């Protein structure tokens, strides 16, 4: 089990899904880091014919919304206990926030209050970032068609007001997808991207047919940090990403589910600087601390975290992985963590089944 990894290159991987995701416990604007890490590992094995060494492993953050060229981050879990606002409505507004930009992330992590203007902007930014996005929109919505679509609603001739209210943007800044969703919302239609799909199964012996429903979710544009430790490792991971983009993530991949397009960009300078910063940290992924790290967190009075149990089945089988507890994204820890890469294969299984608990975090000093 690795004790840490040499810090190398960071890429911000931006995902645009061409098909809905299917599976259990789907959440808009979020993909767990252990799922992404495991998918990359499996894709690399299929390409290379053997496992990637884990003595100096790559790391990934969880995936969060990416909109308007800005990556939103998980709201720090220190917020609930540290934000002091004289108006209870402020606390309720902060509680509804799930993803925030870097400036608000740092303010909330330090226990600072967001004023009314910043809160309103943060709410609009989150709403815009969580819009379901597809590379294959059913039709294009021009600015003129957008104005026409608002006729007969309470937003007739108020497209600029609607854009500012919902997305803190001008009417000219709206994309085709955003115009489509705004026009639907103005007419009272849902824009969550969540749906159910009917499926049929047939018993091979009796030929009896049964019907069941599966959840599907059209995700917004997402992004995650990928940390590689060498150019060779990075090249393998990019090849694995290309394979994943064709084969998909989540359930029912053989039926065209979860496929995506991706781009790799350089994170901004402030974000990069905070990845190497010492002192208190906010986690950007699901993390499994080592024993000494867990003791350090428990001994620190300022630590604030949430624990999440992770379980599931081995890919393509009915064998269940061992359950483990992990620190959730947004948790505050006293120092940079290495994390661990536990083997969660069933007892006596032929080879390891890794679940990544390797940490990626931002310094908040």
C-alpha positions as CSV (number, residue, x, y, z in Angstrom):
1,X,0.0,0.0,0.0
2,X,1.5,3.3,-1.0
3,X,2.4,5.9,1.6
4,X,2.3,8.8,-0.7
5,X,3.2,10.0,-4.2
6,X,5.5,12.4,-5.8
7,X,3.6,15.5,-6.9
8,X,3.7,15.9,-10.7
9,X,1.5,17.5,-13.3
10,X,-2.1,18.6,-12.7
11,X,-4.7,18.5,-15.5
12,X,-8.3,19.8,-15.2
13,X,-10.4,17.3,-17.1
14,X,-13.6,18.8,-18.4
15,X,-16.4,16.2,-19.3
16,X,-19.4,16.9,-21.5
17,X,-21.7,13.9,-21.6
18,X,-23.3,12.8,-24.8
19,X,-25.6,10.3,-23.2
20,X,-27.3,10.2,-19.7
21,X,-25.7,8.4,-16.8
22,X,-27.5,5.4,-15.4
23,X,-27.0,3.8,-12.0
24,X,-27.9,4.2,-8.4
25,X,-27.6,7.2,-6.2
26,X,-27.0,9.6,-9.1
27,X,-26.4,13.2,-8.1
28,X,-26.5,16.2,-10.4
29,X,-23.1,17.9,-10.7
30,X,-21.1,15.2,-9.0
31,X,-19.1,12.1,-9.7
32,X,-17.2,10.4,-6.8
33,X,-13.4,10.3,-7.0
34,X,-13.2,6.6,-6.2
35,X,-15.5,5.8,-9.2
36,X,-13.4,7.9,-11.5
37,X,-10.1,6.4,-10.3
38,X,-11.4,2.9,-10.6
39,X,-12.8,3.5,-14.1
40,X,-9.4,4.9,-15.3
41,X,-7.6,1.9,-13.7
42,X,-9.9,-0.6,-15.4
43,X,-9.6,1.2,-18.8
44,X,-5.8,1.2,-18.5
45,X,-5.8,-2.5,-17.8
46,X,-7.9,-3.2,-20.9
47,X,-5.6,-1.1,-23.0
48,X,-2.2,-2.2,-21.6
49,X,-3.0,-5.9,-20.8
50,X,-1.8,-5.5,-17.3
51,X,-2.2,-3.3,-14.2
52,X,-0.6,0.1,-13.7
53,X,1.9,0.1,-10.8
54,X,0.4,1.4,-7.6
55,X,3.6,2.2,-5.7
56,X,3.5,5.8,-7.0
57,X,-0.2,6.2,-8.0
58,X,-2.1,8.9,-9.8
59,X,-4.8,10.8,-7.9
60,X,-8.1,12.3,-8.9
61,X,-10.5,14.7,-7.3
62,X,-14.2,14.1,-7.4
63,X,-16.0,15.8,-10.4
64,X,-17.9,19.0,-9.8
65,X,-19.7,21.5,-12.1
66,X,-17.9,23.5,-14.7
67,X,-19.7,26.4,-16.3
68,X,-18.6,29.6,-18.0
69,X,-15.0,28.6,-17.8
70,X,-15.1,28.3,-14.0
71,X,-14.8,25.1,-11.9
72,X,-17.0,25.1,-8.9
73,X,-15.8,23.4,-5.7
74,X,-17.7,21.5,-2.9
75,X,-18.9,23.8,-0.1
76,X,-16.6,23.4,2.9
77,X,-18.2,21.4,5.7
78,X,-17.0,24.0,8.2
79,X,-19.8,26.3,7.1
80,X,-22.6,24.9,9.2
81,X,-20.8,25.6,12.5
82,X,-18.7,28.6,11.7
83,X,-20.8,31.0,9.6
84,X,-22.2,33.6,11.9
85,X,-25.0,35.7,10.2
86,X,-27.4,38.0,12.0
87,X,-30.1,37.1,9.5
88,X,-31.3,33.5,9.6
89,X,-32.2,33.7,6.0
90,X,-28.5,34.1,5.2
91,X,-27.8,30.8,6.9
92,X,-30.6,29.1,5.0
93,X,-29.3,30.5,1.7
94,X,-25.8,29.2,2.5
95,X,-27.2,25.8,3.5
96,X,-28.7,25.5,0.0
97,X,-25.4,26.0,-1.6
98,X,-23.6,22.8,-2.7
99,X,-21.0,24.1,-5.1
100,X,-19.2,27.5,-4.9
101,X,-16.4,29.2,-6.8
102,X,-12.9,29.5,-5.4
103,X,-13.3,32.9,-3.8
104,X,-16.5,31.9,-1.9
105,X,-14.9,28.5,-1.1
106,X,-12.0,30.2,0.7
107,X,-14.3,32.6,2.5
108,X,-16.6,29.9,3.8
109,X,-13.6,27.7,4.7
110,X,-12.3,30.5,7.0
111,X,-15.7,31.0,8.6
112,X,-16.3,34.3,6.9
113,X,-19.8,35.5,6.0
114,X,-21.0,36.0,2.4
115,X,-22.9,39.3,2.1
116,X,-26.3,39.4,0.4
117,X,-24.9,40.3,-3.0
118,X,-22.3,37.4,-3.0
119,X,-25.0,35.0,-1.8
120,X,-27.3,35.9,-4.6
121,X,-24.5,35.6,-7.1
122,X,-23.4,32.2,-5.7
123,X,-27.0,30.9,-5.9
124,X,-27.3,32.0,-9.5
125,X,-23.9,30.6,-10.4
126,X,-24.8,27.2,-8.9
127,X,-28.1,27.1,-10.7
128,X,-26.5,27.9,-14.0
129,X,-23.7,25.3,-13.5
130,X,-26.2,22.5,-12.7
131,X,-28.1,22.8,-16.0
132,X,-28.1,19.5,-17.8
133,X,-25.9,19.9,-20.9
134,X,-25.6,17.7,-23.9
135,X,-23.4,18.0,-27.0
136,X,-26.5,17.1,-29.0
137,X,-29.1,19.7,-28.2
138,X,-32.4,18.9,-29.9
139,X,-32.4,22.3,-31.6
140,X,-30.7,25.6,-31.4
141,X,-32.3,28.5,-29.6
142,X,-31.3,31.8,-31.1
143,X,-31.7,35.1,-29.2
144,X,-34.7,36.0,-31.3
145,X,-36.4,32.6,-30.7
146,X,-35.7,33.0,-27.0
147,X,-37.6,36.3,-26.9
148,X,-40.4,34.7,-28.8
149,X,-40.6,31.7,-26.4
150,X,-41.2,34.0,-23.5
151,X,-44.4,35.5,-25.0
152,X,-47.4,34.6,-23.0
153,X,-45.5,34.1,-19.8
154,X,-44.9,36.5,-16.9
155,X,-41.4,37.1,-18.5
156,X,-42.7,38.5,-21.8
157,X,-40.1,41.1,-22.9
158,X,-38.1,40.4,-19.7
159,X,-35.5,38.0,-21.0
160,X,-32.7,40.1,-19.6
161,X,-34.3,40.2,-16.2
162,X,-34.8,36.4,-16.3
163,X,-31.1,35.8,-17.3
164,X,-29.9,38.0,-14.5
165,X,-32.3,36.5,-11.9
166,X,-31.5,32.9,-12.7
167,X,-27.9,32.9,-13.8
168,X,-26.4,36.2,-12.9
169,X,-25.6,36.7,-16.5
170,X,-26.6,39.1,-19.3
171,X,-29.0,37.9,-22.1
172,X,-26.1,38.1,-24.6
173,X,-24.0,35.7,-22.4
174,X,-26.5,32.9,-22.6
175,X,-25.6,29.7,-24.5
176,X,-28.1,27.8,-26.6
177,X,-28.6,25.3,-23.8
178,X,-29.2,28.0,-21.3
179,X,-31.7,29.7,-23.5
180,X,-33.5,26.4,-24.0
181,X,-33.7,25.7,-20.3
182,X,-34.8,29.2,-19.4
183,X,-37.6,29.2,-21.9
184,X,-38.8,25.8,-20.5
185,X,-38.5,27.0,-17.0
186,X,-40.5,30.2,-17.8
187,X,-43.3,27.9,-18.9
188,X,-43.2,25.7,-15.8
189,X,-41.3,22.7,-17.1
190,X,-38.6,20.8,-15.2
191,X,-35.0,21.2,-16.1
192,X,-33.4,18.8,-13.6
193,X,-32.2,16.3,-16.2
194,X,-33.5,13.4,-14.1
195,X,-35.8,10.7,-15.6
196,X,-36.7,7.1,-15.3
197,X,-36.4,4.6,-18.1
198,X,-38.5,1.4,-18.4
199,X,-36.5,-1.8,-18.9
200,X,-37.7,-5.4,-19.6
201,X,-36.0,-8.6,-18.6
202,X,-36.8,-12.1,-19.7
203,X,-36.2,-15.3,-17.8
204,X,-34.1,-17.7,-19.9
205,X,-35.9,-20.8,-18.6
206,X,-39.5,-19.8,-18.3
207,X,-39.4,-16.9,-20.9
208,X,-41.4,-14.8,-18.4
209,X,-41.0,-11.1,-18.8
210,X,-40.7,-8.6,-16.0
211,X,-40.5,-4.8,-16.1
212,X,-38.4,-2.5,-13.9
213,X,-37.4,1.1,-13.9
214,X,-33.9,2.5,-13.9
215,X,-32.8,6.0,-13.0
216,X,-31.0,8.2,-15.6
217,X,-29.5,11.6,-15.2
218,X,-28.3,14.1,-17.9
219,X,-25.4,15.7,-16.1
220,X,-24.2,19.3,-16.4
221,X,-20.6,19.8,-17.7
222,X,-18.3,18.4,-15.0
223,X,-14.6,18.7,-14.3
224,X,-12.1,16.9,-12.1
225,X,-8.4,17.3,-11.2
226,X,-6.0,14.6,-12.4
227,X,-2.6,14.4,-10.8
228,X,0.0,12.3,-12.6
229,X,3.5,11.6,-11.4
230,X,5.3,11.3,-14.8
231,X,4.8,11.9,-18.5
232,X,4.6,8.2,-19.1
233,X,1.9,7.8,-16.5
234,X,0.0,10.8,-17.9
235,X,0.1,9.4,-21.4
236,X,-1.4,6.1,-20.2
237,X,-4.1,8.0,-18.3
238,X,-5.0,10.1,-21.4
239,X,-5.3,6.9,-23.4
240,X,-7.5,5.4,-20.8
241,X,-9.7,8.5,-20.8
242,X,-10.1,8.3,-24.5
243,X,-11.3,4.7,-24.1
244,X,-13.7,5.6,-21.4
245,X,-15.2,8.4,-23.5
246,X,-16.2,5.8,-26.0
247,X,-17.3,3.1,-23.6
248,X,-18.9,5.3,-21.0
249,X,-19.3,5.6,-17.2
250,X,-21.9,4.2,-14.9
251,X,-24.4,1.4,-15.5
252,X,-25.7,0.0,-18.9
253,X,-22.6,1.1,-20.8
254,X,-23.1,-1.6,-23.4
255,X,-26.4,0.1,-24.3
256,X,-24.7,3.5,-25.0
257,X,-25.0,5.0,-21.5
258,X,-22.5,7.5,-19.9
259,X,-20.4,8.3,-23.0
260,X,-18.7,11.7,-23.0
261,X,-16.3,14.1,-24.7
262,X,-13.4,15.6,-22.7
263,X,-10.7,18.3,-22.8
264,X,-7.6,18.6,-20.6
265,X,-6.8,22.1,-19.5
266,X,-4.3,23.7,-17.1
267,X,-5.9,24.7,-13.7
268,X,-5.6,28.4,-12.9
269,X,-2.5,29.7,-11.0
270,X,-4.2,30.3,-7.7
271,X,-5.7,26.8,-7.6
272,X,-2.3,25.3,-8.5
273,X,-0.6,27.3,-5.7
274,X,-3.1,26.0,-3.1
275,X,-2.6,22.4,-4.1
276,X,1.0,22.6,-2.8
277,X,0.2,24.8,0.2
278,X,0.9,23.6,3.8
279,X,-1.4,24.1,6.8
280,X,-5.2,23.4,7.1
281,X,-6.8,21.8,4.1
282,X,-10.2,21.2,2.5
283,X,-10.5,17.9,0.8
284,X,-11.6,17.7,-2.9
285,X,-12.2,14.0,-3.0
286,X,-13.2,10.9,-0.9
287,X,-10.2,10.2,1.3
288,X,-9.2,7.2,3.4
289,X,-6.6,8.5,5.9
290,X,-3.8,6.2,7.2
291,X,-3.8,5.4,10.9
292,X,-1.4,8.2,11.9
293,X,-3.3,10.7,9.7
294,X,-6.6,9.6,11.4
295,X,-5.0,10.2,14.8
296,X,-3.8,13.6,13.8
297,X,-7.3,14.6,12.6
298,X,-9.0,13.3,15.7
299,X,-6.5,15.2,17.9
300,X,-7.1,18.5,16.1
301,X,-9.9,20.6,17.7
302,X,-10.5,22.5,14.4
303,X,-11.1,19.4,12.2
304,X,-14.6,19.3,10.7
305,X,-15.5,16.3,8.5
306,X,-18.2,14.0,7.4
307,X,-17.8,10.2,7.0
308,X,-19.3,8.3,4.1
309,X,-19.6,4.5,3.7
310,X,-18.6,3.2,0.3
311,X,-19.7,-0.2,-0.9
312,X,-20.7,-1.8,-4.2
313,X,-20.0,-4.8,-6.5
314,X,-17.0,-5.8,-8.5
315,X,-17.5,-4.6,-12.1
316,X,-19.3,-7.2,-14.2
317,X,-20.0,-9.6,-11.3
318,X,-22.2,-10.3,-8.3
319,X,-19.3,-10.3,-5.9
320,X,-19.6,-7.5,-3.3
321,X,-16.6,-5.3,-2.4
322,X,-15.7,-4.8,1.2
323,X,-17.3,-1.7,2.8
324,X,-15.1,1.1,4.0
325,X,-15.6,4.5,5.6
326,X,-14.1,7.6,3.9
327,X,-13.9,11.3,4.6
328,X,-16.2,13.3,2.3
329,X,-15.3,16.2,0.0
330,X,-15.3,19.5,1.8
331,X,-14.0,18.1,5.0
332,X,-11.5,20.3,6.9
333,X,-8.3,18.5,8.1
334,X,-5.2,20.0,9.9
335,X,-2.6,19.3,7.3
336,X,-1.9,17.8,3.8
337,X,-2.9,14.1,3.8
338,X,-1.5,11.3,1.7
339,X,-4.4,8.9,2.1
340,X,-4.4,5.2,1.3
341,X,-5.3,2.8,-1.5
342,X,-7.1,0.0,0.3
343,X,-7.8,-3.4,-1.3
344,X,-11.5,-4.0,-1.0
345,X,-11.7,-7.3,-2.8
346,X,-13.8,-10.1,-1.2
347,X,-11.8,-12.5,1.0
348,X,-9.8,-15.0,-1.1
349,X,-10.3,-13.1,-4.4
350,X,-7.7,-13.8,-7.1
351,X,-6.3,-10.2,-7.3
352,X,-6.6,-6.9,-5.5
353,X,-9.6,-4.6,-6.1
354,X,-8.4,-1.1,-5.2
355,X,-10.6,1.7,-4.0
356,X,-8.8,5.0,-4.1
357,X,-8.7,6.9,-0.8
358,X,-5.7,9.0,-2.0
359,X,-6.1,12.7,-1.0
360,X,-6.3,15.8,-3.1
361,X,-6.9,19.0,-1.1
362,X,-6.6,22.8,-1.2
363,X,-4.8,24.9,1.4
364,X,-6.9,27.6,2.9
365,X,-4.3,29.7,4.8
